[in-house]
């Protein structure tokens, strides 16, 4: 039995997501804020002391769990883990995630990495429920 490894699409998706997100954060740095909270401005949870380490631990756990799905869902996981890695880089370098895109009708803002995570997760869930593997025989 051969071991399934991440493929070209996953790696390109991951690297492209990190590079584009970091570039846009650099371009819009004058209008950005540093979000040191966990997510969605959830400061009320009291998890701020865990903010630097929690995303790193979640990325490791999710990658271990998702390895069996990685080959079939390369783009979705490339976007998801690329966004997570880019936000992790921000946490390590800046002490929080740089957000510059205000969300309409809220007091929240986000960045392209957040959108990559959202679209990656949505793509994975969509394919899990609506796209069937045609190689399996009934």
URNOR-V372367 format. One line per field, one symbol per residue. psi: psi as a letter, one per 30 degrees, with the letter a starting at -180 (. if undefined). burial: + if it has 16 or more other ideal C-beta (glycine too) atoms within 10 Angstrom, else -. A space follows every 50 residues. Layout:
BEGIN
psi->???
burial->???
END
This chain:
BEGIN
psi->kkkklkaeeeeeeeeeeeeeeeeeeeegffglljjfadkggifffggeff eefeeeeeeeeeeeefeffeefheeeeeeefeeeeeeeeeeeefglkjkf jkkkglgllaleeeeeeeeeeeeeeeeeffjkjffkk.
burial->-----+---+--++--++--++-++------+--+-+++----------- +---+---+----------+--+++++++++++++++++++----+++++ --------++++++-++-+++-++--+-----------
END
